[in-house]
């Protein structure tokens, strides 16, 4: 009993010392966690950890589970829109006197990314080797939308009443991002006592990144000007086949109705060589795409392509969390002692449970997306060259959060419902907003349920995430990339002035087979 009291004391001390601002939020690349049961209960799971996804989210829980396999997926619908403004808070012309979005005679405002459903799958397995030892494996990516497509041109009707197009206002920030990040995780869990277990896992991350935006070949015009600044379409491609990391977890039950959980994750940066493709002479004088950039020369006169042009480095924030779970048993207990390995089965054993998790993400490591190119890469069709330093500032901030959720068993051993929510603090100054990630504060609400059919638990969940809009009033601090050495390879004007808004809806479905 003394050891159990020590665990409680250590847990409370950790909350008091580490929770001065609340304690883990999801990192900027998550929002916040995967898993159909997790999403249905406000993403609270560190102190419950009762399905094979614990191989990643708290490997200590594997030692108290039956062997099993989990397959699930989220269908995610991200809405994201951007309103471009100058330092005076006015709509921004793309150049040539063309009215920009929100201006009289211009296109509608804001401009939005495509809302294409994004599937996010998960698969995991747990194998109970002995009474005290278990091994788990999970394969999944971050809980986020891996592909976003923004318009490069937007339609409008010009002063002559002709339907035409103009360059999109967010083109210097993002046209398309297509990222595939997978984190296969192999974990081991050991039950020191029937009320205390520890676990650890090794992550072999794999990352593939493709990124498209526009840059300036020259920057002699101090405002957006697709023609005067000779804009260039830029495609960046990178692949890193080994992004190592670790997860560590602890799970304790100092009282028969109380569970305590702790989890920590560290992962190395995505760091690799990168290729680049540049397309100059991209716009016609009227702002439409130039379909014939080389009328008197080779068809590729405007193309610069180098498959080994430089390096890319993206630092992944470390994360930590603490969880406290109260569960109310269906009955006071049995005179017949249970035999065999201990198994946590809330659907059969508990009337309800309530969990609170405190969360932290060390997002401040993402100061810039580091992109460095080799010296002397000329941009065909322009007087410019690729800048050696093409870093994109992000200035992320550390994020704190709290999550609350629980289950209620309607029919023991057959049917349970759940609900929950979460809050995370702001993770980015609006002066550095960028449509690639949205780090305003977040509030999420969700619900779901589980039905047991023989050895299979089938679960369904829904979650909506509200994002705090980021609005800098046109006074952005991000400059566009440029091939102009006289302006230090950056645009003279900011390219991220304005307002960014997002919301996320998702439906999750999954099944766990236990044996």
C-alpha positions, 0 to 999 in steps of 0.5 A, spaced: 500 500 500 505 504 501 508 503 494 501 505 491 501 512 495 508 513 493 505 513 485 499 518 487 504 523 490 508 522 484 503 523 480 500 529 484 507 532 484 507 532 476 501 535 475 503 541 480 510 542 477 508 541 470 501 544 470 502 551 471 499 553 465 495 546 464 500 540 461 500 536 453 497 538 447 497 535 440 503 538 436 502 542 430 501 537 425 496 533 430 489 535 431 489 532 436 489 524 436 487 518 432 483 513 434 475 512 434 474 511 441 479 516 443 475 521 438 469 519 441 471 521 448 475 528 447 481 524 446 482 522 453 485 515 453 492 515 456 489 513 463 485 508 460 489 505 454 485 499 453 485 498 445 491 496 441 493 503 439 496 503 446 502 501 442 503 508 440 499 512 445 501 509 452 504 502 451 504 501 458 496 499 457 498 493 453 500 489 459 493 489 461 489 487 455 487 481 451 491 480 445 487 483 439 487 487 432 484 494 431 483 497 424 480 504 424 479 510 419 477 517 420 474 521 414 476 528 415 473 534 412 477 540 413 475 547 411 480 553 411 479 560 408 484 566 407 482 573 406 488 577 404 489 584 406 495 589 406 498 593 411 492 598 411 487 593 412 485 593 404 484 588 399 490 586 395 491 586 388 495 581 384 498 586 380 496 590 374 491 594 377 486 588 377 482 588 383 483 583 388 478 579 392 474 583 396 475 589 392 470 592 388 469 589 382 474 583 384 473 576 386 469 574 392 473 573 399 475 569 402 479 564 398 478 557 400 482 550 399 478 545 396 474 541 402 476 534 399 474 528 404 481 525 407 481 518 409 486 517 415 487 510 417 490 506 423 492 499 424 494 496 431 495 489 434 497 487 441 500 480 443 499 478 450 506 474 451 505 472 458 501 474 464 506 480 465 509 481 458 506 484 452 508 486 445 504 491 440 505 494 433 501 500 430 502 503 424 498 510 423 500 517 421 499 524 425 491 526 426 491 531 420 489 532 413 495 530 409 493 533 403 490 540 402 489 544 395 488 551 394 487 555 387 492 558 383 487 562 379 481 564 382 475 566 377 472 573 376 468 578 371 473 584 369 471 591 367 469 589 360 464 584 363 468 578 361 469 572 365 476 571 366 481 569 372 487 572 376 492 569 381 490 567 387 492 571 393 495 566 398 499 563 392 506 565 395 504 561 401 501 555 399 498 552 392 498 545 394 501 540 400 501 533 399 504 530 405 505 522 407 507 521 414 507 514 417 510 512 424 510 504 425 511 503 432 513 497 436 512 497 443 513 492 449 509 493 456 511 489 462 506 489 468 511 490 475 504 489 479 497 487 477 496 495 478 502 498 475 505 497 468 510 500 464 512 500 456 516 503 451 516 503 444 520 505 438 518 509 432 521 508 425 518 514 421 517 515 414 515 522 411 514 524 404 513 531 402 511 535 396 509 543 397 507 548 391 507 555 392 509 561 388 516 566 388 518 572 385 524 572 380 525 579 382 523 584 387 523 591 384 516 592 385 514 593 393 507 590 392 504 584 389 505 584 381 505 577 378 508 581 371 513 586 374 516 581 379 516 575 374 513 570 379 515 563 378 511 557 380 515 552 385 515 545 387 519 542 392 519 534 393 523 531 399 523 524 402 526 521 409 525 514 410 528 514 417 525 519 422 526 515 429 523 516 435 520 513 442 514 513 446 514 511 453 508 510 458 506 508 465 499 506 467 498 505 475 491 503 479 493 506 486 485 505 488 481 500 485 477 505 482 482 510 480 487 510 474 493 514 473 497 514 466 503 518 463 506 518 456 512 522 453 514 522 445 520 524 442 521 524 435 527 526 431 526 532 425 525 530 418 531 531 415 533 530 408 535 532 401 530 535 396 528 536 389 526 543 386 522 544 380 521 551 377 516 554 372 518 561 370 514 566 365 508 563 368 502 568 367 500 572 361 499 580 362 492 579 364 493 575 370 491 568 366 496 562 366 500 562 360 499 556 356 505 558 351 511 560 355 516 558 350 513 560 343 520 561 339 524 556 343 524 549 346 518 547 350 522 547 356 525 554 356 522 556 362 523 550 366 528 549 372 529 542 375 534 539 380 532 532 383 538 534 388 538 541 389 538 542 397 536 540 404 529 540 408 529 540 415 522 540 419 523 539 427 517 535 430 515 537 437 516 533 443 509 531 447 507 529 454 501 528 457 498 526 464 491 522 465 487 521 471 481 516 470 475 514 475 471 508 473 465 506 477 464 498 477 458 495 475 458 491 481 461 492 488 465 485 487 465 478 487 466 473 492 469 468 487 476 471 485 478 472 478 483 467 475 488 468 469 492 474 467 489 481 469 485 484 463 482 491 463 475 491 460 471 497 461 465 495 457 464 488 461 466 491 468 464 499 469 458 502 469 461 509 467 468 512 467 470 519 467 477 521 465 481 528 465 488 529 461 493 534 461 497 535 455 503 539 453 507 540 446 513 543 445 512 547 439 517 552 439 522 548 436 518 549 429 521 556 429 522 555 421 521 550 416 528 550 414 530 549 406 537 550 404 539 550 396 545 549 393 549 555 391 548 557 383 542 554 381 539 559 375 532 560 374 531 559 367 527 564 363 529 570 369 535 574 371 534 570 378 537 565 382 534 560 387 536 563 394 541 559 398 537 560 404 529 559 403 527 558 410 519 559 411 518 562 418 513 559 422 514 561 430 510 556 433 509 557 441 508 551 446 501 549 447 498 547 453 491 543 453 486 539 457 481 534 455 475 531 458 471 525 457 468 518 459 464 512 457 457 510 460 455 502 459 448 502 457 448 494 456 454 491 460 458 487 455 454 489 449 453 497 448 456 503 451 456 510 449 461 516 450 462 523 449 468 528 451 471 535 449 478 538 449 481 545 449 488 547 446 492 554 447 494 558 441 500 556 438 502 561 433 502 569 433 498 571 427 503 575 424 506 569 422 500 565 420 500 560 414 495 556 411 499 550 411 498 549 419 493 553 423 495 554 430 490 558 433 487 555 440 482 549 439 476 547 442 473 540 440 467 536 442 465 529 440 461 523 441 460 516 439 459 509 441 461 501 441 457 495 440 460 488 442 459 482 437 462 476 439 469 477 440 469 484 436 468 491 438 465 495 433 466 503 434 463 509 431 465 517 433 464 524 430 468 530 432 468 537 430 474 542 432 473 549 432 479 553 430 480 560 433 481 565 427 488 568 426 488 575 424 494 580 423 490 586 420 494 585 414 501 586 418 504 580 416 511 578 418 512 573 412 516 575 406 515 571 400 521 568 397 525 571 391 531 570 386 533 577 387 540 578 391 538 586 391 533 585 396 536 579 400 532 574 396 526 576 399 520 580 397 519 587 399 512 586 402 509 581 406 505 575 403 501 573 409 497 579 411 490 577 413 485 572 416 486 565 416 479 561 418 479 553 419 474 548 422 474 540 422 469 535 421 470 528 422 467 521 422 471 515 425 469 508 424 473 502 427 473 495 430 477 491 435 478 483 435 480 480 441 483 473 442 
